[in-house]
Amino acid sequence: MALLTVLLALGLVQLWGSGAPLHRDDWFHWWRRRLAARGDLQRNPGLLLGVTILPPVVAVAIVMVLADALLGWLGALVCGVPLLLYCLGRGNFNEMLSNYLRHWYQGDLEAARTAAAPLLQDIGEEAGSGQQLHEQVFRGAAYCAFERLFAVLFWFILLGIPGALLFRLSALYAERANEGNADATAARWLWLLEWLPVRVMGFTFAIVGNFAGCYRAWRQCLTCRERNTAEVLEDYLEGALGGIDAGECSAGFEVAEGQRVCGAQLEGLQALLSRALLLWVTVLALAVLFDS
C-alpha cells in the first residue's frame, strides 16, 4: 500500500506540477498563533512546539487507523494519497529552476535573482555577483528538493502518513519561526528530523552519481554536528556530480563559457535527483515484493 500511495502521489505531482491544490496551511498557522498567544506556552518554546505539532499528527494517525479498519486498503489509499500530497513541499521545483536558468543563460542577473527567490528562502546572505548567486541557488535548490520530497518520503516510509505530516508541520513551524526571529528550538528540531534522511540521501547520491567523490564527502559529514542540512547536501552533490564541463549544458543558444558551466551544474543536479528518486521507488518496490 505504501508503494501505491507514493506512486499515485508522485503521478499527481507530475500532472499538477506540485501538490498545490492541497497545500492549504492557513489552519496550521491559525492553530500556531492561537497557542502562541498563551503566556505559559510563550515562556517554554519546546512545549509550544510540541503542543502545536503533535495533536494534528495524532489526529491523522487516528484517521488512518479508522480508515483502514472501516474500508481496508481502499480507505488507507483514499486518505493516504491526499495527505501525502499535502506533506510534500510547496511550489513547483522544476518551474522555479527552469525560470532561473532561462534568465541566467540570458545574462539577466536581476531577473535570475528574482526567479530564484523561492529557492533562497533559507539563505540570508545577499549575492553580490553572478557566481555567488549561482552558488546560493545550487545550495538552495538542493535543499529545496530534499525538503519538499525526499525527507517527506523518508519519514513516510519509516512511520507512514503521521511521520510525513510530522516533518511537514515541523518545516512549516520552523519557517514561520525564522520569519519572526524566534528562538532556535524549531530550527534545531527540524535539523534533527533531517539528520538521518540527509545521510541516506547522500549515500543514494553516491550510488547514482560519482561514487568515490560522494562517498568521501559522505564519510566526512557522517557525524558532523556543525553544518546545516543545506551545507551537507552541497558537499554530497559536489562529490556526486564530479567534474562538470560546459559541454553538458543544454542551452539552445550561444551563452558565455562561465554561464554554460554553471547551468550544466544545475542541470546535472536535476538529473541526479531524478535518478535518486527512481532508486528510492525501486528499493521500495523490491521491499514490497519480497515482503509479500
RAUR-V762271 format. One record per backbone hydrogen bond with DSSP energy under -1.0 kcal/mol. CO is the residue of the C=O (numbers start at 1). NH is the residue of the N-H. E is the energy in kcal/mol with one decimal. If there is no record, write none. Layout:
co=CO nh=NH e=E
co=CO nh=NH e=E
//
This chain:
co=1 nh=5 e=-2.5
co=2 nh=6 e=-2.4
co=3 nh=7 e=-2.6
co=4 nh=8 e=-2.5
co=5 nh=9 e=-2.3
co=6 nh=10 e=-2.8
co=7 nh=11 e=-2.2
co=8 nh=12 e=-2.2
co=9 nh=13 e=-2.0
co=10 nh=14 e=-2.2
co=11 nh=15 e=-1.8
co=12 nh=16 e=-2.9
co=13 nh=17 e=-2.8
co=19 nh=22 e=-2.2
co=20 nh=23 e=-1.5
co=22 nh=24 e=-1.6
co=25 nh=29 e=-2.1
co=26 nh=30 e=-2.5
co=27 nh=31 e=-2.2
co=28 nh=32 e=-2.5
co=29 nh=33 e=-2.5
co=30 nh=34 e=-2.3
co=31 nh=35 e=-1.8
co=32 nh=36 e=-2.7
co=33 nh=37 e=-1.2
co=35 nh=38 e=-1.5
co=38 nh=42 e=-1.9
co=39 nh=43 e=-1.3
co=41 nh=44 e=-1.3
co=44 nh=48 e=-2.4
co=45 nh=49 e=-2.4
co=46 nh=50 e=-2.1
co=47 nh=51 e=-2.7
co=48 nh=52 e=-1.3
co=49 nh=53 e=-1.9
co=50 nh=54 e=-2.5
co=53 nh=57 e=-1.4
co=54 nh=58 e=-2.8
co=55 nh=59 e=-2.5
co=56 nh=60 e=-2.3
co=57 nh=61 e=-2.1
co=58 nh=62 e=-2.2
co=59 nh=63 e=-2.3
co=60 nh=64 e=-2.5
co=61 nh=65 e=-2.0
co=62 nh=66 e=-2.6
co=63 nh=67 e=-2.7
co=64 nh=68 e=-2.1
co=65 nh=69 e=-2.2
co=66 nh=70 e=-2.6
co=67 nh=71 e=-2.5
co=68 nh=72 e=-1.2
co=71 nh=74 e=-1.0
co=72 nh=76 e=-2.0
co=73 nh=77 e=-2.0
co=74 nh=78 e=-2.8
co=75 nh=79 e=-2.2
co=76 nh=80 e=-2.3
co=77 nh=81 e=-2.2
co=79 nh=83 e=-1.4
co=80 nh=84 e=-2.7
co=81 nh=85 e=-2.4
co=82 nh=86 e=-2.0
co=83 nh=87 e=-1.6
co=84 nh=88 e=-1.1
co=92 nh=96 e=-2.3
co=93 nh=97 e=-2.4
co=94 nh=98 e=-2.4
co=95 nh=99 e=-2.4
co=96 nh=100 e=-1.9
co=97 nh=101 e=-2.5
co=98 nh=102 e=-2.3
co=99 nh=103 e=-1.9
co=100 nh=104 e=-2.5
co=101 nh=105 e=-2.8
co=102 nh=106 e=-1.4
co=103 nh=108 e=-1.9
co=104 nh=107 e=-1.0
co=107 nh=109 e=-1.3
co=108 nh=112 e=-2.2
co=109 nh=113 e=-2.5
co=110 nh=114 e=-2.2
co=111 nh=115 e=-2.6
co=112 nh=116 e=-1.9
co=116 nh=119 e=-1.6
co=117 nh=120 e=-1.2
co=120 nh=123 e=-1.6
co=129 nh=133 e=-2.3
co=130 nh=134 e=-2.5
co=131 nh=135 e=-2.3
co=132 nh=136 e=-2.2
co=133 nh=137 e=-2.6
co=134 nh=138 e=-2.8
co=135 nh=139 e=-2.0
co=136 nh=140 e=-3.0
co=137 nh=141 e=-3.2
co=138 nh=142 e=-1.9
co=139 nh=143 e=-2.1
co=140 nh=144 e=-2.6
co=141 nh=145 e=-2.4
co=142 nh=146 e=-1.9
co=143 nh=147 e=-3.3
co=144 nh=148 e=-2.4
co=145 nh=149 e=-1.2
co=145 nh=150 e=-1.1
co=146 nh=151 e=-2.9
co=148 nh=89 e=-2.8
co=149 nh=153 e=-2.7
co=150 nh=154 e=-2.3
co=151 nh=155 e=-2.1
co=152 nh=156 e=-2.1
co=153 nh=157 e=-2.8
co=154 nh=158 e=-1.9
co=155 nh=159 e=-3.0
co=156 nh=160 e=-2.3
co=160 nh=164 e=-1.8
co=161 nh=165 e=-2.6
co=162 nh=166 e=-2.3
co=163 nh=167 e=-1.8
co=164 nh=168 e=-2.3
co=165 nh=169 e=-2.8
co=166 nh=170 e=-1.7
co=167 nh=171 e=-2.3
co=168 nh=172 e=-2.5
co=169 nh=173 e=-2.5
co=170 nh=174 e=-2.5
co=171 nh=175 e=-2.3
co=172 nh=176 e=-2.1
co=173 nh=177 e=-2.4
co=174 nh=178 e=-2.3
co=175 nh=179 e=-1.6
co=176 nh=180 e=-1.4
co=177 nh=182 e=-2.8
co=178 nh=181 e=-1.2
co=184 nh=188 e=-2.6
co=185 nh=189 e=-2.3
co=186 nh=190 e=-2.3
co=187 nh=191 e=-2.3
co=188 nh=192 e=-2.0
co=189 nh=193 e=-2.0
co=190 nh=194 e=-1.7
co=191 nh=195 e=-1.1
co=194 nh=198 e=-2.3
co=196 nh=200 e=-2.0
co=197 nh=201 e=-2.4
co=198 nh=202 e=-1.9
co=199 nh=203 e=-1.8
co=200 nh=204 e=-1.9
co=201 nh=205 e=-2.4
co=202 nh=206 e=-1.7
co=203 nh=207 e=-1.6
co=204 nh=208 e=-2.3
co=205 nh=209 e=-1.6
co=210 nh=214 e=-2.3
co=211 nh=215 e=-3.0
co=212 nh=216 e=-1.7
co=213 nh=217 e=-1.5
co=214 nh=218 e=-2.8
co=215 nh=219 e=-2.3
co=216 nh=220 e=-1.7
co=217 nh=221 e=-1.9
co=228 nh=232 e=-2.0
co=229 nh=233 e=-2.7
co=230 nh=234 e=-2.0
co=231 nh=235 e=-1.8
co=232 nh=236 e=-2.2
co=233 nh=237 e=-2.7
co=234 nh=238 e=-2.4
co=235 nh=239 e=-1.7
co=236 nh=240 e=-2.5
co=237 nh=241 e=-2.8
co=238 nh=242 e=-1.0
co=240 nh=210 e=-2.7
co=245 nh=248 e=-1.7
co=246 nh=249 e=-1.8
co=256 nh=260 e=-2.2
co=257 nh=261 e=-2.1
co=258 nh=262 e=-2.2
co=259 nh=263 e=-2.7
co=260 nh=264 e=-2.5
co=261 nh=265 e=-1.7
co=262 nh=266 e=-1.6
co=263 nh=267 e=-2.3
co=264 nh=268 e=-2.3
co=265 nh=269 e=-1.8
co=266 nh=270 e=-2.1
co=267 nh=271 e=-2.1
co=268 nh=272 e=-2.4
co=269 nh=273 e=-2.5
co=270 nh=274 e=-2.0
co=271 nh=275 e=-2.1
co=272 nh=276 e=-2.3
co=273 nh=277 e=-2.4
co=274 nh=278 e=-2.1
co=275 nh=279 e=-2.2
co=276 nh=280 e=-2.3
co=277 nh=281 e=-2.4
co=278 nh=282 e=-2.3
co=279 nh=283 e=-2.7
co=280 nh=284 e=-2.4
co=281 nh=285 e=-2.4
co=282 nh=286 e=-2.5
co=283 nh=287 e=-2.3
co=284 nh=288 e=-2.2
co=285 nh=289 e=-2.5
co=286 nh=290 e=-2.6
co=287 nh=291 e=-1.3
co=288 nh=292 e=-1.2
//
